[in-house]
Each structure stands twice: as structure tokens, then as C-alpha cells.
Amino acid sequence: MEIKTLRYFLAVAREENMTRAAENLHVTQPTLSKQLKSLEDELGKKLFVRHSFSIKLTDEGVLLRNRAEDLVSMADKIEREFVSLDDITGGDLYFGLAESYQIGFLAREISRFKESYPGLQYHITSGDTEQVAEKLDKGLLDFVVLCEKPNPSKYEAIMFPESDVWGVVMPEDDPLTEKEVIRVDDLIGLPLFCSRQSWENDIPRWAEEKMAQLHLEGSFRLAYNASMFAKEHLGYLLTFDKLLNTTPGSGLAFRPLEPALETRLYLVWKRYQTFSPIAERFLQRVRRSFGAHTQNML
């Protein structure tokens, strides 16, 4: 199975049309059809259901698409790394990012780093711990930013300079906005929004024995999407401060939790990872910049 063939397959899966895919790939339609037939023969599975004017993936085709996307991404990353080995002005960096206002610290370092290496290209993937850690483990990312302490047997990490403070986001006309802080008892019986990861790992540290009395109305990976539901009075969002616009007139308000709940942020990479030259230089910069405020996890 060749990477080129997987690129052909992904193009057809994306376009759902053989003619358009062939045009985008700059190959003839018979050539493309022959490559896909060979791929199906090699795997022994039917990958497409062909209709009059479109092509749809079979269940086996969906599985291959998910695997092929990772394989092609890895091949592209390897090619870029080798191309950049002799490039002293740049290269490619791949990040997987959690949601936090502290991402601004990382963005600042990338901006300053780019002044010294104008050829730098950076690629950003956002997601929760499960999503970005999986891509890091597969070698698709150089660094990830996690909102939980990583496993020191698998990863190395640098702590970000500050902590994220937890609170409740709600409509600015909600009666709870009259309170300066939100306690567990204030939320019992109310519909709550939170990421599944935080509901299982962070909120129990705060709610303790009253956790069972809290009701998760819906789980969201992205705070912004959840805030739209909160704004429509569908529930109360448990999230970090400074992620959303909660200034007067925004329609939303933020109140911190009591007792205070804080989460540290970590820049993480695989233990014993072999970095590209540009990734190694970037890590050295972050070590120097964050070092005055944070500690290495060795």
C-alpha cells in the first residue's frame, strides 16, 4: 500500500466524485479508477458504493479514511522535517492545544521565535486531552498543551506560568449573578454544562461528597459552543475564566467557584522524542522563557 494511493483514496473520499477528484489530482479518471480498484483488491474489501453522480464510503472505507488521514499526515510531516534539516531559517512545528487564556503565552513565544526564524511554519490542532494526546502518541504532533498533569513515565512537560481559575458562565440576567462566588449548593438541581474530561477529573475535586447531587445536562468539547446554550438559559457552564467574553453587555457573566478551583497548564512532549532542529530550538526558547516561573517535570 503506497502513500500515493492513499492520497488518491482520500481525494475521492473528500470529493465524493471521481471526476472532480481526478481533476484535483491532475490524473486521468481511468488512472484514478485503476488505483482505487487495486486498493480494494489489496485489502479485500469494498471501499466505495458507486451511485450515478456520486461515490459514498462503505463502513470499511470510513475505517480506511480515518487510518489513511493519520498515515498521510505522518508522511507529510516526515517529508517537511527532512526538507528543513538544512534550513537554518525555519521549519515546521505541530501543536495540539487545549482551551485556555494561557495559550497567549505560547503564541507570544511563537511570535518572538518567528522573528529569528522567519521560515517557520506552525500547524495548530485544538481538542481535549484525549484527542491531542492520541495525535502526540502517533507522532503527528511535536507538542501538546494539556490541562492536566501528564504521565511522567510517557511524557516530559513544562508548566505554564499561571493557573486557570474555574467558575460558572451564565446569562448576565440570571439570579445567580447576584452572588460574588458560586458554591456547590448553588448548583444542586440545576442543569450544568462541562467537558466530559473535566466533569470526571476536575469538578469532583471541588464538589467532593456532593458531586452525586450535580446534574450534567450536556458535555461540550468547546467552551464557545457551550456558552451559546448557556446564553439561551439552557444551563450553566463550568469552565475556565477568560475563555469567553463575559464583559457587561455580552449577554454572559462569570462568577468564580468557592472554594477556589484552579488547574495548571502543561506544554507536553513524548519522553525520549527525537525532535527536528526547529522543534529543539523552540523547546530551548520555551524552557528559558517559562523557566523563571515554572518547573520541569523530570
Residue frames as qw, qx, qy, qz and C-alpha x, y, z in Angstrom:
[[0.000, 0.889, 0.457, 0.000, 0.00, 0.00, 0.00],
 [0.476, 0.202, 0.023, 0.856, 1.60, 3.23, -1.17],
 [0.075, -0.503, -0.340, 0.791, 1.16, 6.71, 0.26],
 [0.135, 0.141, -0.420, -0.886, 0.31, 7.97, -3.23],
 [0.298, -0.311, -0.832, -0.348, -2.56, 5.52, -3.46],
 [0.245, -0.552, -0.662, 0.444, -3.85, 6.63, -0.07],
 [0.002, 0.362, -0.006, -0.932, -3.76, 10.23, -1.28],
 [0.248, -0.083, -0.663, -0.701, -5.87, 9.21, -4.26],
 [0.323, -0.437, -0.840, 0.023, -8.30, 7.41, -1.97],
 [0.178, -0.514, -0.457, 0.704, -8.62, 10.41, 0.36],
 [0.083, 0.185, -0.271, -0.941, -9.23, 12.77, -2.56],
 [0.346, -0.248, -0.744, -0.514, -12.14, 10.64, -3.80],
 [0.340, -0.487, -0.746, 0.301, -13.50, 10.27, -0.26],
 [0.114, -0.414, -0.222, 0.876, -13.37, 14.04, 0.16],
 [0.206, 0.175, -0.366, -0.891, -14.91, 14.96, -3.20],
 [0.558, 0.266, 0.714, -0.328, -17.36, 12.04, -3.39],
 [0.659, 0.707, 0.081, -0.244, -16.92, 12.36, -7.14],
 [0.829, -0.046, 0.345, 0.437, -14.38, 10.59, -9.33],
 [0.492, 0.696, 0.214, 0.477, -14.18, 13.31, -11.99],
 [0.156, -0.950, 0.098, -0.252, -13.53, 16.17, -9.55],
 [0.747, -0.563, 0.309, 0.171, -11.00, 14.10, -7.61],
 [0.792, 0.216, 0.313, 0.477, -9.11, 13.24, -10.81],
 [0.280, 0.847, 0.093, 0.442, -9.02, 16.92, -11.79],
 [0.403, -0.886, 0.190, -0.131, -7.69, 17.95, -8.39],
 [0.794, -0.384, 0.406, 0.240, -5.04, 15.23, -8.51],
 [0.282, 0.734, -0.442, -0.431, -4.10, 16.06, -12.13],
 [0.249, -0.144, 0.938, 0.192, -4.54, 12.46, -13.24],
 [0.436, -0.046, -0.583, -0.684, -6.95, 10.86, -15.69],
 [0.731, -0.222, 0.224, -0.606, -10.13, 9.30, -14.41],
 [0.931, 0.122, -0.334, -0.088, -9.19, 5.81, -15.71],
 [0.449, 0.389, -0.625, 0.506, -5.86, 6.05, -13.85],
 [0.316, -0.346, 0.477, -0.744, -7.64, 7.01, -10.64],
 [0.875, -0.076, -0.017, -0.477, -10.24, 4.25, -11.02],
 [0.817, 0.253, -0.503, 0.123, -7.50, 1.69, -11.61],
 [0.184, 0.394, -0.637, 0.636, -5.62, 2.78, -8.44],
 [0.547, -0.250, 0.364, -0.711, -8.75, 2.54, -6.31],
 [0.932, 0.059, -0.210, -0.290, -9.65, -0.87, -7.72],
 [0.633, 0.329, -0.613, 0.339, -6.13, -2.09, -6.92],
 [0.123, -0.367, 0.572, -0.723, -6.50, -0.77, -3.36],
 [0.789, -0.132, 0.146, -0.582, -9.79, -2.61, -2.91],
 [0.896, 0.200, -0.393, -0.041, -8.23, -5.79, -4.30],
 [0.374, 0.415, -0.649, 0.516, -5.23, -5.43, -1.99],
 [0.292, -0.250, 0.560, -0.734, -7.41, -5.00, 1.11],
 [0.150, -0.192, -0.964, -0.108, -10.03, -7.49, 0.00],
 [0.048, 0.580, 0.630, -0.513, -12.81, -5.05, 0.91],
 [0.203, 0.686, 0.473, 0.514, -15.20, -2.83, -0.99],
 [0.324, -0.239, -0.271, 0.874, -14.38, 0.77, -0.08],
 [0.210, 0.186, -0.076, -0.957, -16.96, 2.70, -2.11],
 [0.405, 0.518, 0.747, -0.101, -20.59, 2.45, -3.13],
 [0.133, -0.095, 0.417, 0.894, -20.89, 3.99, -6.57],
 [0.349, 0.652, 0.558, -0.376, -24.06, 5.91, -7.47],
 [0.550, 0.705, 0.364, 0.260, -24.98, 7.69, -10.70],
 [0.255, 0.848, -0.054, 0.462, -23.40, 11.03, -9.78],
 [0.294, -0.770, 0.437, -0.361, -21.58, 10.40, -6.53],
 [0.684, 0.131, -0.688, 0.201, -19.49, 7.95, -4.55],
 [0.577, -0.678, 0.171, -0.422, -20.03, 7.09, -0.87],
 [0.108, 0.461, -0.844, 0.253, -17.73, 5.29, 1.52],
 [0.775, -0.271, -0.553, -0.140, -18.64, 1.88, 2.88],
 [0.678, -0.730, 0.067, -0.058, -18.05, 1.16, 6.58],
 [0.856, -0.115, 0.145, 0.483, -14.67, -0.31, 5.59],
 [0.429, 0.609, 0.126, 0.654, -13.97, 2.83, 3.58],
 [0.319, -0.884, 0.006, -0.342, -14.68, 5.03, 6.60],
 [0.824, -0.508, 0.135, 0.211, -12.24, 2.97, 8.67],
 [0.740, 0.188, 0.182, 0.620, -9.55, 3.28, 6.00],
 [0.152, 0.821, 0.104, 0.540, -10.14, 7.03, 5.69],
 [0.530, -0.837, 0.079, -0.113, -9.50, 7.51, 9.41],
 [0.825, -0.327, 0.260, 0.380, -6.31, 5.48, 9.26],
 [0.633, 0.454, 0.255, 0.573, -5.17, 6.95, 5.95],
 [0.024, -0.947, -0.046, -0.319, -5.50, 10.53, 7.21],
 [0.616, -0.735, 0.259, 0.113, -3.04, 9.76, 10.02],
 [0.817, -0.029, 0.368, 0.444, -0.64, 7.93, 7.70],
 [0.461, 0.681, 0.230, 0.520, -0.63, 10.69, 5.08],
 [0.234, -0.952, 0.054, -0.190, -0.22, 13.37, 7.77],
 [0.737, -0.538, 0.316, 0.258, 2.75, 11.47, 9.20],
 [0.735, 0.266, 0.344, 0.520, 4.32, 11.11, 5.73],
 [0.207, 0.872, 0.131, 0.424, 3.90, 14.84, 5.10],
 [0.471, -0.868, 0.157, -0.026, 5.43, 15.65, 8.48],
 [0.810, -0.261, 0.342, 0.398, 8.44, 13.42, 7.82],
 [0.592, 0.536, 0.286, 0.529, 9.00, 14.98, 4.39],
 [0.023, -0.944, -0.028, -0.329, 8.87, 18.50, 5.82],
 [0.656, -0.710, 0.217, 0.134, 11.26, 17.60, 8.63],
 [0.783, -0.047, 0.354, 0.509, 13.87, 16.25, 6.22],
 [0.392, 0.738, 0.237, 0.496, 13.46, 19.21, 3.88],
 [0.210, -0.939, 0.032, -0.269, 14.04, 21.57, 6.81],
 [0.864, -0.350, -0.040, 0.358, 17.15, 19.80, 8.18],
 [0.579, 0.055, 0.115, 0.805, 19.44, 22.17, 6.32],
 [0.010, -0.754, -0.297, -0.585, 17.14, 25.17, 6.62],
 [0.407, -0.142, -0.496, 0.754, 18.56, 27.44, 9.33],
 [0.152, -0.129, 0.007, -0.980, 15.73, 29.97, 8.91],
 [0.653, -0.079, 0.086, -0.748, 12.71, 27.79, 9.59],
 [0.154, 0.007, -0.988, -0.022, 10.84, 24.51, 9.51],
 [0.556, -0.393, -0.442, -0.584, 7.52, 23.13, 10.71],
 [0.068, -0.108, 0.774, -0.620, 6.11, 22.85, 14.23],
 [0.493, -0.333, -0.665, -0.451, 2.96, 20.89, 15.10],
 [0.115, -0.137, 0.606, -0.775, 0.90, 21.75, 18.18],
 [0.392, -0.485, -0.738, -0.257, -2.22, 20.30, 19.79],
 [0.011, 0.255, -0.330, 0.909, -3.85, 22.85, 22.09],
 [0.182, -0.560, -0.768, 0.251, -6.32, 22.76, 24.93],
 [0.031, -0.802, -0.289, -0.522, -8.51, 25.81, 25.57],
 [0.539, -0.608, -0.293, 0.504, -7.04, 28.39, 27.96],
 [0.117, 0.993, -0.014, -0.010, -6.22, 32.09, 28.03],
 [0.522, -0.655, 0.452, 0.307, -2.64, 30.96, 28.74],
 [0.758, 0.378, 0.403, 0.348, -2.33, 29.87, 25.12],
 [0.186, 0.977, -0.015, 0.099, -1.44, 33.54, 24.75],
 [0.470, -0.721, 0.471, 0.197, 1.89, 32.79, 26.44],
 [0.713, 0.033, 0.614, 0.336, 2.62, 30.16, 23.80],
 [0.487, 0.786, 0.322, 0.204, 1.50, 32.44, 20.97],
 [0.100, -0.970, 0.208, 0.081, 3.86, 35.13, 22.25],
 [0.571, -0.472, 0.603, 0.296, 6.79, 32.68, 22.19],
 [0.667, 0.378, 0.564, 0.306, 5.94, 31.57, 18.66],
 [0.272, 0.950, 0.138, 0.073, 5.75, 35.21, 17.54],
 [0.248, -0.868, 0.404, 0.146, 9.16, 36.03, 19.01],
 [0.688, -0.182, 0.648, 0.272, 10.64, 32.78, 17.72],
 [0.623, 0.624, 0.431, 0.193, 9.41, 33.59, 14.21],
 [0.070, 0.977, -0.161, -0.117, 11.42, 36.83, 14.30],
 [0.344, -0.615, 0.675, 0.220, 14.60, 34.73, 14.49],
 [0.326, 0.010, 0.897, 0.299, 13.30, 32.02, 12.14],
 [0.411, 0.361, -0.029, -0.837, 11.13, 33.75, 9.51],
 [0.445, 0.159, -0.754, -0.457, 10.70, 30.49, 7.58],
 [0.168, 0.036, 0.886, -0.431, 8.84, 28.91, 10.50],
 [0.534, -0.193, -0.485, -0.665, 5.50, 27.28, 9.66],
 [0.173, -0.067, 0.826, -0.532, 3.31, 26.21, 12.57],
 [0.473, -0.207, -0.694, -0.502, 0.27, 23.95, 12.48],
 [0.282, -0.170, 0.571, -0.752, -2.42, 24.04, 15.18],
 [0.485, -0.291, -0.774, -0.284, -4.88, 21.32, 16.22],
 [0.334, -0.345, 0.398, -0.781, -7.33, 22.00, 19.04],
 [0.732, -0.208, -0.589, -0.273, -9.03, 19.46, 21.26],
 [0.692, -0.645, 0.184, -0.268, -9.30, 17.91, 24.68],
 [0.370, -0.609, 0.701, 0.021, -6.64, 15.77, 26.32],
 [0.775, 0.104, 0.624, 0.000, -7.79, 12.52, 24.70],
 [0.659, 0.736, 0.154, -0.007, -7.80, 14.00, 21.20],
 [0.245, 0.889, -0.381, 0.068, -4.44, 15.76, 21.24],
 [0.498, -0.538, 0.679, -0.039, -2.61, 13.13, 23.31],
 [0.853, 0.233, 0.466, 0.016, -3.58, 10.46, 20.77],
 [0.595, 0.793, -0.041, 0.128, -2.06, 12.51, 17.96],
 [0.131, -0.828, 0.536, -0.101, 1.08, 13.13, 20.04],
 [0.721, -0.269, 0.637, -0.032, 1.46, 9.40, 20.70],
 [0.815, 0.455, 0.347, 0.092, 1.14, 8.70, 16.97],
 [0.549, -0.212, 0.286, 0.756, 3.92, 11.18, 16.21],
 [0.276, 0.708, 0.487, 0.431, 1.61, 13.60, 14.37],
 [0.157, -0.958, -0.043, -0.237, 2.37, 16.45, 16.79],
 [0.489, 0.407, -0.488, 0.597, 5.56, 17.81, 18.33],
 [0.045, 0.029, -0.593, 0.803, 3.96, 19.39, 21.39],
 [0.327, -0.609, -0.629, -0.356, 0.57, 19.43, 23.07],
 [0.118, -0.317, 0.392, -0.856, -0.85, 21.70, 25.75],
 [0.492, -0.353, -0.792, -0.077, -2.79, 19.78, 28.40],
 [0.377, -0.610, 0.101, -0.690, -4.98, 20.92, 31.28],
 [0.881, -0.445, 0.070, -0.143, -3.88, 18.05, 33.50],
 [0.296, -0.696, 0.646, 0.099, -0.57, 16.75, 34.81],
 [0.771, 0.385, -0.439, -0.252, 0.79, 14.28, 32.23],
 [0.968, -0.236, 0.058, 0.058, 2.09, 10.81, 32.99],
 [0.115, -0.855, 0.481, 0.156, 5.84, 11.30, 33.70],
 [0.668, -0.178, 0.694, 0.200, 6.64, 7.77, 32.52],
 [0.603, 0.520, 0.542, 0.269, 5.46, 8.66, 29.00],
 [0.268, 0.860, 0.198, 0.388, 5.91, 12.41, 28.72],
 [0.436, -0.190, -0.227, 0.850, 8.06, 15.36, 29.67],
 [0.015, -0.838, -0.479, -0.260, 6.49, 18.74, 30.32],
 [0.244, 0.088, -0.228, 0.938, 6.94, 22.37, 31.26],
 [0.067, -0.679, -0.667, 0.301, 4.37, 24.08, 33.43],
 [0.166, 0.711, 0.279, 0.624, 2.83, 27.33, 32.19],
 [0.200, 0.294, -0.374, 0.857, 3.41, 30.47, 34.27],
 [0.395, -0.173, 0.280, -0.858, -0.09, 30.84, 35.72],
 [0.180, 0.206, 0.947, -0.170, -3.17, 28.82, 36.73],
 [0.283, -0.311, -0.532, -0.735, -6.62, 28.73, 35.17],
 [0.224, 0.040, 0.616, -0.755, -9.43, 29.64, 37.55],
 [0.077, -0.354, -0.895, -0.260, -12.73, 27.77, 37.39],
 [0.241, 0.212, 0.344, -0.883, -16.12, 29.40, 37.54],
 [0.370, 0.515, 0.770, -0.066, -19.65, 29.45, 36.16],
 [0.034, 0.064, -0.369, -0.927, -20.71, 31.18, 32.94],
 [0.146, 0.557, 0.795, -0.192, -24.39, 32.12, 32.85],
 [0.148, 0.734, 0.410, 0.521, -26.74, 34.68, 31.28],
 [0.240, 0.201, -0.309, 0.898, -25.99, 38.12, 32.67],
 [0.468, -0.371, -0.027, -0.802, -29.61, 38.48, 33.82],
 [0.702, -0.202, -0.683, -0.003, -29.56, 35.21, 35.80],
 [0.564, -0.784, -0.038, -0.257, -30.31, 35.49, 39.55],
 [0.886, -0.264, -0.051, 0.378, -27.03, 33.70, 40.37],
 [0.487, 0.523, -0.051, 0.698, -25.11, 36.73, 39.07],
 [0.355, -0.841, 0.016, -0.408, -26.09, 38.48, 42.31],
 [0.855, -0.477, 0.094, 0.180, -23.60, 36.23, 44.09],
 [0.034, 0.865, -0.481, -0.139, -19.89, 37.08, 44.11],
 [0.016, 0.367, -0.926, -0.084, -18.89, 33.40, 44.20],
 [0.812, -0.020, -0.311, -0.493, -20.68, 30.16, 43.38],
 [0.339, -0.364, 0.821, -0.282, -20.74, 27.27, 45.87],
 [0.066, -0.026, -0.974, -0.216, -21.75, 23.66, 45.30],
 [0.165, 0.463, 0.765, -0.416, -25.11, 24.14, 46.99],
 [0.281, 0.551, -0.029, -0.785, -25.94, 26.92, 44.50],
 [0.335, 0.353, -0.675, -0.555, -25.74, 24.45, 41.60],
 [0.194, 0.087, 0.966, -0.149, -27.58, 21.45, 43.05],
 [0.409, 0.565, 0.667, -0.261, -30.64, 20.72, 40.90],
 [0.301, 0.784, -0.122, -0.528, -29.53, 22.99, 38.07],
 [0.883, 0.414, 0.159, 0.150, -28.64, 21.85, 34.51],
 [0.348, -0.763, 0.384, 0.386, -24.86, 22.07, 34.09],
 [0.777, 0.615, -0.118, 0.070, -22.58, 22.08, 31.05],
 [0.403, -0.727, 0.533, 0.156, -18.96, 20.95, 31.19],
 [0.510, 0.477, -0.688, -0.198, -16.45, 18.95, 29.19],
 [0.938, -0.191, -0.255, -0.138, -16.67, 15.24, 29.94],
 [0.671, 0.241, -0.462, 0.528, -12.98, 15.17, 30.87],
 [0.002, -0.391, 0.383, -0.837, -13.37, 17.98, 33.43],
 [0.723, -0.362, -0.064, -0.584, -16.62, 16.57, 34.80],
 [0.947, -0.118, -0.297, 0.039, -14.82, 13.34, 35.61],
 [0.731, 0.093, -0.311, 0.600, -11.48, 14.77, 36.80],
 [0.189, 0.307, -0.203, 0.910, -11.71, 18.41, 37.91],
 [0.468, -0.489, -0.128, -0.725, -15.21, 19.08, 39.23],
 [0.820, -0.378, -0.430, 0.005, -15.13, 16.15, 41.72],
 [0.537, 0.048, -0.394, 0.744, -12.11, 17.81, 43.39],
 [0.111, -0.265, 0.102, -0.952, -14.33, 20.80, 44.09],
 [0.657, -0.325, -0.236, -0.638, -17.74, 19.23, 44.76],
 [0.054, -0.308, 0.877, -0.366, -16.32, 16.33, 46.80],
 [0.164, 0.183, 0.942, -0.230, -19.09, 14.34, 48.54],
 [0.419, 0.562, 0.368, -0.611, -21.82, 16.45, 46.87],
 [0.041, 0.316, -0.679, -0.662, -20.71, 15.52, 43.34],
 [0.077, 0.267, 0.948, 0.156, -23.54, 12.99, 43.01],
 [0.137, 0.693, 0.556, -0.437, -26.06, 15.80, 43.54],
 [0.097, 0.583, -0.277, -0.758, -24.87, 17.74, 40.49],
 [0.714, 0.459, 0.522, -0.079, -26.55, 17.17, 37.13],
 [0.223, -0.316, 0.554, 0.737, -24.64, 17.22, 33.85],
 [0.578, 0.591, 0.271, -0.493, -27.13, 18.47, 31.28],
 [0.798, 0.596, 0.023, 0.079, -24.70, 18.20, 28.36],
 [0.653, -0.465, 0.297, 0.519, -20.99, 17.81, 27.66],
 [0.481, 0.877, -0.016, -0.011, -19.09, 20.02, 25.25],
 [0.804, 0.001, 0.049, 0.593, -15.53, 19.90, 23.93],
 [0.304, 0.361, 0.091, 0.877, -15.59, 23.62, 23.04],
 [0.127, -0.431, -0.534, 0.717, -16.46, 26.28, 25.61],
 [0.170, 0.155, -0.198, -0.953, -17.78, 28.70, 23.00],
 [0.406, -0.210, -0.740, -0.493, -20.42, 26.26, 21.80],
 [0.371, -0.427, -0.765, 0.309, -21.49, 25.56, 25.37],
 [0.080, -0.289, -0.260, 0.918, -21.72, 29.30, 26.09],
 [0.297, -0.079, -0.448, -0.840, -24.32, 29.67, 23.34],
 [0.502, -0.390, -0.757, -0.150, -26.50, 27.14, 25.15],
 [0.344, -0.390, -0.539, 0.662, -25.92, 28.88, 28.46],
 [0.028, 0.079, -0.075, -0.994, -26.84, 32.20, 26.88],
 [0.472, -0.220, -0.530, -0.670, -30.22, 30.72, 25.93],
 [0.532, -0.366, 0.424, -0.635, -30.85, 29.74, 29.58],
 [0.874, 0.064, -0.429, -0.219, -30.45, 26.03, 28.85],
 [0.879, -0.306, -0.246, 0.271, -27.86, 25.52, 31.59],
 [0.274, -0.926, 0.255, 0.053, -24.84, 26.80, 33.48],
 [0.794, 0.482, -0.297, 0.220, -21.36, 26.32, 32.05],
 [0.690, -0.653, 0.221, 0.220, -18.48, 25.21, 34.29],
 [0.748, 0.529, 0.017, 0.401, -15.29, 26.42, 32.63],
 [0.578, -0.159, -0.114, 0.792, -12.11, 28.47, 32.95],
 [0.005, 0.874, 0.163, -0.458, -12.14, 32.22, 33.41],
 [0.024, -0.695, 0.375, 0.614, -11.02, 34.40, 30.48],
 [0.388, 0.088, 0.833, 0.384, -12.06, 31.90, 27.80],
 [0.138, 0.651, 0.678, 0.313, -15.23, 33.74, 26.85],
 [0.024, 0.338, 0.011, 0.941, -16.38, 37.31, 26.57],
 [0.356, -0.595, -0.708, 0.133, -18.32, 37.91, 29.78],
 [0.161, -0.039, -0.146, 0.975, -17.98, 41.70, 29.91],
 [0.279, 0.519, 0.516, -0.622, -21.13, 43.79, 30.59],
 [0.493, 0.577, -0.130, -0.638, -23.36, 43.80, 27.53],
 [0.132, 0.331, -0.884, -0.303, -22.01, 40.48, 26.20],
 [0.779, -0.128, -0.318, -0.525, -25.08, 38.62, 27.42],
 [0.849, -0.116, -0.487, 0.172, -22.94, 36.42, 29.68],
 [0.306, -0.816, 0.343, -0.350, -21.46, 36.70, 33.16],
 [0.708, 0.169, -0.631, 0.268, -18.73, 34.78, 35.01],
 [0.537, -0.716, 0.248, -0.372, -18.56, 34.02, 38.73],
 [0.297, 0.455, -0.820, 0.182, -15.66, 32.08, 40.32],
 [0.778, -0.298, -0.544, -0.098, -16.17, 28.91, 42.31],
 [0.219, -0.597, 0.530, -0.561, -15.85, 28.82, 46.09],
 [0.505, -0.669, 0.315, 0.445, -13.75, 27.21, 47.38],
 [0.314, 0.752, -0.397, -0.422, -11.44, 28.23, 44.55],
 [0.886, 0.093, 0.432, 0.140, -10.66, 25.57, 41.95],
 [0.162, 0.817, -0.415, -0.367, -7.57, 26.03, 39.79],
 [0.937, 0.203, 0.248, 0.135, -5.96, 23.97, 37.03],
 [0.282, -0.655, 0.470, 0.520, -2.36, 24.09, 35.82],
 [0.748, 0.640, -0.036, -0.174, -1.46, 24.01, 32.14],
 [0.636, -0.429, 0.547, 0.335, 1.45, 22.00, 30.68],
 [0.533, 0.662, -0.424, -0.313, 3.43, 22.05, 27.45],
 [0.805, -0.216, 0.548, -0.074, 4.00, 18.34, 26.83],
 [0.549, 0.562, -0.554, -0.275, 6.12, 16.18, 24.53],
 [0.978, -0.062, -0.193, -0.058, 6.93, 12.47, 24.37],
 [0.566, -0.679, 0.450, 0.124, 9.75, 11.24, 26.58],
 [0.578, -0.231, 0.644, 0.444, 12.84, 10.36, 24.50],
 [0.576, 0.750, 0.317, -0.072, 11.33, 12.10, 21.48],
 [0.535, -0.080, 0.349, 0.766, 13.73, 12.94, 18.65],
 [0.203, 0.830, 0.258, -0.450, 12.97, 16.50, 17.62],
 [0.584, 0.651, 0.186, 0.447, 13.55, 18.24, 14.32],
 [0.468, 0.070, -0.183, 0.862, 16.13, 21.05, 14.62],
 [0.162, -0.464, -0.120, -0.863, 13.43, 23.75, 14.67],
 [0.704, -0.552, -0.361, -0.263, 11.44, 21.94, 17.37],
 [0.743, -0.235, -0.339, 0.527, 14.55, 21.55, 19.52],
 [0.250, 0.218, -0.080, 0.940, 15.33, 25.26, 19.22],
 [0.406, -0.542, -0.250, -0.692, 11.75, 26.19, 20.08],
 [0.777, -0.478, -0.407, 0.051, 11.80, 23.98, 23.17],
 [0.584, -0.058, -0.272, 0.763, 15.01, 25.63, 24.34],
 [0.028, -0.386, -0.061, -0.920, 13.37, 29.03, 23.99],
 [0.615, -0.553, -0.321, -0.461, 10.29, 27.99, 25.98],
 [0.766, -0.296, -0.422, 0.383, 12.48, 26.50, 28.69],
 [0.364, 0.076, -0.192, 0.908, 14.26, 29.84, 29.08],
 [0.232, -0.400, -0.176, -0.869, 11.07, 31.89, 28.96],
 [0.721, -0.485, -0.310, -0.385, 8.91, 29.77, 31.27],
 [0.706, 0.023, -0.575, 0.414, 11.80, 28.68, 33.46],
 [0.062, 0.294, -0.385, 0.873, 11.65, 31.72, 35.72],
 [0.563, -0.207, 0.137, -0.788, 8.07, 30.85, 36.68],
 [0.933, -0.019, -0.083, -0.349, 7.72, 27.11, 36.27],
 [0.468, -0.490, 0.735, 0.021, 9.45, 23.83, 36.89],
 [0.489, 0.306, -0.729, -0.368, 10.40, 21.00, 34.59],
 [0.885, -0.183, 0.264, -0.338, 8.72, 17.67, 35.22],
 [0.242, 0.566, -0.782, -0.097, 11.64, 15.27, 35.05]]
